[in-house]
Amino acid sequence: MLKLGVNVDHVATLREARYRGRNFGEPDPVDAALLCERAGAHGITVHLREDRRHIQDRDVWKLKQSINTRLNLEMAASKEILAIALQLKPHSVCIVPERRLEITTEGGLNVKANIDVIKEFREQLNEAGIIVSLFIDPEPYQIEASVSVGAQCVELHTGQYCENFNNIARREQELQKLQTAARLAHEAGLQVNAGHGLNYVNLPLLLQRVPFLEELNIGHSIISRAVFVGIETAVKEMLNLMAGYNPIKPEHSTLNRQ
């Protein structure tokens, strides 16, 4: 079964817009996470950024204590955040690139150019019993590098597919890259996850075409939809789109074609 990890970062973004620098405020991302679980989400994802622009340290500790599903911590290859992760012991860590001026994560992690550093982080996280995923662009050389550092998972960056969804030629090109990357990662023994920019419109086609997916991490579109229908309904609608996915032959799945 294809699993859904809901990223609640932007619940914290809304809180920080008014309560920045305070030790309280609303909406609470932990409350949001509990509602996502109640709606059927298989895990909760948060990104503890070095600048603490949305999720705060207190959020990750409270999430670890409160949720019943899996906590996936996104983090840069930062020694400060690594120390927190080793104490927190989430179910999994996804190492992502991080730049101060970006609004959200732009592009995948360049594993090939940072093999020694990422391997060191992976080893320490694994020794603490934490599964390690790498957020990468769907490029064969990044998959090879991910294998070489010993990661258990890759999360394929779907941003270019989503950004070019209305450009049929470019969309097809990006889908083919994702197909190839998913097959190579699966053949190499990696768990294949995907995320970034996925929403209620572009997800069905991705699931029709890209094989071997085990988990999707989706945040912004679910939180945006929740403004109008509530977070539990938004999660259930996303899960409904994911139902029937065939990881071996997605073109034969029962998903509605668009």
C-alpha positions in Angstrom: 0.0 0.0 0.0 1.3 3.4 -0.9 1.8 5.5 2.3 1.2 9.2 2.9 3.4 11.3 5.1 1.8 14.7 5.7 4.2 17.6 6.1 2.8 20.1 8.6 5.5 22.7 8.2 3.1 25.3 6.9 0.8 25.0 9.9 3.8 26.3 11.8 4.4 28.9 9.1 1.0 30.4 9.8 1.6 30.4 13.5 5.0 32.1 13.2 3.4 34.8 11.1 1.9 36.2 14.3 3.7 34.5 17.2 7.3 34.6 16.0 9.7 34.5 18.9 7.1 33.4 21.4 6.8 30.1 23.1 3.1 29.7 22.2 0.7 30.4 19.4 -1.8 29.0 17.0 -2.3 27.0 14.9 -0.3 24.2 16.6 1.4 21.8 14.1 1.1 19.0 16.7 -2.7 19.4 16.8 -2.7 19.3 13.0 -0.5 16.2 13.0 -3.0 14.4 15.3 -5.9 15.3 13.0 -3.9 14.0 10.0 -3.3 10.7 11.9 -7.0 10.4 12.7 -7.8 10.9 9.0 -5.5 8.0 8.0 -2.1 9.5 7.4 0.7 7.0 7.8 3.3 9.4 9.0 4.1 13.0 9.8 7.0 15.0 8.3 8.6 18.2 9.5 11.6 20.2 8.4 13.6 21.6 11.3 15.5 24.3 9.4 18.6 26.0 10.6 16.9 29.4 10.7 13.8 27.9 12.5 11.5 29.8 10.1 8.5 27.6 10.8 9.0 24.4 12.9 10.7 25.0 16.2 12.7 22.7 18.4 9.7 22.3 20.9 7.5 21.2 18.0 9.7 18.2 17.1 9.9 17.0 20.7 6.2 17.4 21.3 5.5 15.6 18.0 7.7 12.7 19.0 5.8 12.4 22.3 2.3 12.9 20.8 1.9 11.1 17.5 1.3 7.4 17.1 2.5 7.0 13.5 6.1 7.6 12.2 7.9 10.9 12.5 10.1 11.8 9.5 12.5 14.6 10.2 13.8 16.6 7.2 17.2 18.3 7.9 20.2 19.8 6.2 23.6 18.2 6.6 24.1 20.4 9.7 26.0 19.3 12.8 23.6 21.3 15.0 20.5 19.6 13.6 22.3 16.2 13.5 22.8 16.5 17.3 19.1 17.1 17.8 18.1 14.2 15.5 20.4 11.8 17.4 18.7 12.8 20.7 15.2 12.9 19.2 15.4 9.5 17.4 12.7 10.0 14.9 11.6 7.0 12.8 13.5 8.4 9.8 15.5 11.4 8.7 15.5 12.8 5.2 18.6 14.8 4.4 17.8 17.8 2.2 19.6 20.8 0.7 18.9 24.0 2.5 19.5 27.6 1.4 18.6 30.6 3.6 17.0 32.7 0.8 14.7 30.0 -0.6 11.0 29.9 0.4 10.9 26.1 0.3 13.4 23.5 -0.6 14.6 24.0 -4.2 16.2 21.1 -6.0 17.6 17.9 -4.7 20.6 17.1 -2.6 23.9 16.8 -4.5 24.9 13.5 -3.0 27.6 12.9 -5.6 29.5 16.1 -4.7 29.2 15.5 -0.9 29.7 11.8 -0.5 32.0 11.9 2.5 29.9 14.3 4.6 26.6 12.5 3.8 28.1 9.1 4.5 29.3 10.3 7.9 25.8 11.7 8.7 24.2 8.4 7.5 26.5 6.3 9.6 25.7 8.3 12.8 22.0 8.3 12.2 21.9 4.6 11.4 23.9 3.8 14.5 21.1 5.6 16.5 18.5 3.3 14.8 17.2 6.0 12.5 16.4 5.2 8.8 18.1 7.6 6.4 16.6 8.9 3.2 18.1 11.4 0.7 16.1 13.9 -1.2 17.5 13.8 -4.7 16.8 14.9 -8.2 15.7 11.9 -10.4 19.2 11.5 -11.9 21.0 8.1 -12.2 24.3 9.5 -10.9 22.5 10.7 -7.7 21.0 7.3 -7.2 24.4 5.7 -7.6 25.8 8.1 -5.1 23.0 7.4 -2.7 23.8 3.7 -2.8 27.5 4.4 -2.3 26.8 6.3 1.0 24.6 3.5 2.3 21.2 5.3 2.4 18.1 3.1 2.9 15.8 5.3 0.9 15.7 8.1 -1.7 12.9 10.6 -2.0 12.6 11.6 -5.6 12.2 15.4 -6.1 9.0 15.8 -8.1 9.3 19.6 -8.3 10.2 19.9 -12.0 7.3 17.5 -13.0 4.9 19.6 -11.0 6.2 23.0 -12.2 5.9 21.9 -15.8 2.6 20.0 -15.5 0.8 22.1 -18.0 3.7 21.9 -20.6 2.9 18.5 -22.1 6.3 17.9 -23.7 8.3 19.0 -20.6 5.9 17.0 -18.4 6.5 13.9 -20.4 10.3 14.4 -20.2 10.1 14.8 -16.4 7.9 11.7 -16.0 10.4 9.6 -18.0 13.2 10.8 -15.7 11.1 9.9 -12.6 10.3 6.5 -14.1 13.9 5.7 -14.8 15.1 6.9 -11.4 12.4 4.9 -9.6 13.4 1.7 -11.4 17.1 2.2 -10.9 16.6 3.0 -7.2 14.3 -0.1 -6.7 16.8 -2.3 -8.5 19.5 -1.0 -6.2 17.5 -2.0 -3.2 16.5 1.4 -2.1 13.0 2.3 -0.8 11.6 4.8 -3.3 9.6 7.8 -1.9 8.6 11.0 -3.7 7.6 14.5 -2.9 7.6 18.2 -3.6 4.9 20.2 -5.3 2.5 17.2 -5.5 -1.2 18.2 -5.4 -4.7 16.9 -6.1 -4.4 17.7 -9.9 -0.9 16.4 -10.8 -0.7 13.4 -8.5 -3.0 10.9 -10.5 -0.8 11.1 -13.6 2.3 10.6 -11.6 0.9 7.5 -10.0 -0.2 6.1 -13.4 3.3 6.4 -14.7 6.0 6.1 -12.0 6.6 2.6 -10.5 7.9 1.3 -7.2 6.8 4.2 -5.0 6.3 3.3 -1.4 5.6 6.7 0.3 4.7 10.2 -0.7 5.5 13.2 1.4 3.0 16.0 0.7 2.4 19.2 2.7 1.5 22.5 1.0 -1.4 21.3 -1.1 -3.0 19.4 1.8 -2.6 22.4 4.2 -4.0 24.7 1.5 -6.9 22.5 0.9 -7.6 22.3 4.6 -8.3 26.0 4.7 -11.5 25.3 2.8 -12.5 21.8 3.8 -10.7 21.0 7.0 -7.5 19.0 7.5 -9.1 15.7 8.0 -11.1 15.9 4.8 -8.0 17.2 2.9 -6.0 14.2 4.0 -8.8 11.8 3.2 -9.2 13.3 -0.3 -5.4 12.8 -0.9 -5.6 9.2 0.4 -8.5 8.5 -2.0 -6.4 9.7 -4.9 -3.6 7.3 -3.8 -5.9 4.3 -3.5 -5.4 1.5 -6.0 -1.8 2.4 -6.9 0.1 -0.6 -8.3 3.8 -0.2 -7.5 4.9 -2.7 -10.1 2.8 -1.7 -13.1 1.2 1.7 -12.3 -0.2 1.9 -15.8 -2.5 -1.0 -14.9 -3.7 0.6 -11.7 -7.3 1.5 -10.9 -6.5 5.2 -10.6 -8.7 7.5 -12.7 -6.8 8.8 -15.7 -6.7 12.6 -16.5 
